[in-house]
């Protein structure tokens, strides 16, 4: 199973970015799809997740600014990030959970840098 994240880069404060993460390899039932981020010297924290039901959950610091979505047919999860600020600078990781085994798979991360 491979997760390929893309869409990171450098953006000015107030700008927007859209991350994508495509799942490939062995096919399995995907339950939760999520984004985490890790800033230098900090722990990896939940940014957003979307359940197989379509329900979503967000970290407090991104509520109202970020939106997570999934395309089940394409096995892809997206993260629309608006009103970015320097505190959003981090490596963003996508992860998915196998709906049958409960195993979690992680992508390699994509760097988002927000300049002030």
C-alpha positions as CSV (number, residue, x, y, z in Angstrom):
1,X,0.0,0.0,0.0
2,X,1.4,3.4,-1.0
3,X,0.1,6.8,-0.1
4,X,1.3,9.7,-2.4
5,X,0.8,13.1,-1.0
6,X,1.1,16.2,-3.1
7,X,0.2,19.9,-3.1
8,X,2.6,21.3,-0.5
9,X,4.7,24.3,-1.0
10,X,5.4,27.9,0.0
11,X,2.6,30.3,0.4
12,X,2.1,33.7,1.9
13,X,0.0,34.3,5.0
14,X,-3.6,34.5,4.1
15,X,-3.2,32.3,1.1
16,X,-4.6,28.8,0.3
17,X,-3.3,25.4,-0.7
18,X,-4.9,22.1,-1.6
19,X,-3.3,18.9,-0.6
20,X,-4.1,15.6,-2.2
21,X,-3.3,12.0,-1.1
22,X,-3.9,9.1,-3.4
23,X,-3.9,5.5,-2.2
24,X,-2.5,2.8,-4.4
25,X,-1.4,-0.8,-4.2
26,X,-3.4,-3.6,-2.5
27,X,-7.0,-2.8,-2.5
28,X,-8.9,-2.8,0.7
29,X,-11.9,-1.2,2.4
30,X,-10.8,2.2,3.5
31,X,-12.4,3.5,6.7
32,X,-11.0,6.7,8.0
33,X,-8.9,9.0,5.9
34,X,-7.0,11.7,7.7
35,X,-4.4,14.4,7.7
36,X,-1.9,15.0,10.5
37,X,0.9,17.6,10.7
38,X,4.2,17.9,12.5
39,X,6.0,21.2,13.0
40,X,9.7,21.2,13.9
41,X,10.2,20.2,17.5
42,X,6.5,19.4,18.0
43,X,4.4,16.3,18.1
44,X,2.3,15.0,15.2
45,X,-1.2,16.4,15.6
46,X,-4.5,15.6,13.9
47,X,-5.5,18.2,11.4
48,X,-8.7,16.7,9.9
49,X,-10.2,13.3,9.3
50,X,-13.2,12.0,7.3
51,X,-15.0,8.8,8.1
52,X,-16.5,6.4,5.7
53,X,-19.9,7.9,6.6
54,X,-18.7,11.3,5.3
55,X,-18.6,12.8,8.8
56,X,-15.6,15.0,9.5
57,X,-13.5,16.0,12.5
58,X,-11.0,18.9,12.8
59,X,-8.3,20.0,15.1
60,X,-9.3,23.1,17.0
61,X,-6.7,25.3,15.3
62,X,-8.0,24.7,11.8
63,X,-11.7,24.7,12.3
64,X,-13.4,27.1,9.9
65,X,-10.3,27.4,7.7
66,X,-9.6,23.9,6.5
67,X,-11.9,21.4,4.8
68,X,-11.3,17.7,4.3
69,X,-13.0,15.7,1.5
70,X,-12.6,12.2,-0.1
71,X,-13.2,10.7,-3.4
72,X,-13.9,7.0,-2.7
73,X,-13.7,5.9,-6.3
74,X,-10.3,7.6,-6.7
75,X,-9.2,6.4,-3.3
76,X,-8.0,10.0,-2.7
77,X,-8.3,12.4,0.3
78,X,-8.0,16.1,-0.1
79,X,-7.3,19.0,2.3
80,X,-8.3,22.5,1.3
81,X,-6.4,24.9,3.4
82,X,-7.5,28.6,3.5
83,X,-6.5,31.6,5.5
84,X,-3.1,30.1,6.1
85,X,-0.8,31.6,8.8
86,X,2.8,30.9,9.7
87,X,1.7,28.6,12.5
88,X,0.4,26.2,9.9
89,X,3.9,25.6,8.7
90,X,4.6,21.8,9.1
91,X,5.0,18.6,7.3
92,X,1.6,17.3,6.5
93,X,1.0,13.5,6.5
94,X,-2.0,11.6,5.1
95,X,-3.1,8.3,6.7
96,X,-5.8,5.8,6.0
97,X,-7.3,3.0,8.1
98,X,-8.1,-0.4,6.8
99,X,-11.7,-0.9,7.5
100,X,-11.3,-4.7,8.0
101,X,-8.0,-5.1,9.8
102,X,-7.7,-1.7,11.5
103,X,-4.2,-1.2,10.2
104,X,-3.1,2.3,9.5
105,X,-1.0,3.3,6.5
106,X,1.0,6.6,6.3
107,X,2.2,8.7,3.4
108,X,5.7,10.2,3.2
109,X,4.6,13.8,4.1
110,X,4.5,17.0,2.1
111,X,5.9,20.2,3.4
112,X,3.8,23.3,3.8
113,X,5.6,26.6,4.5
114,X,3.6,29.8,5.2
115,X,5.6,33.0,5.2
116,X,4.6,36.1,7.1
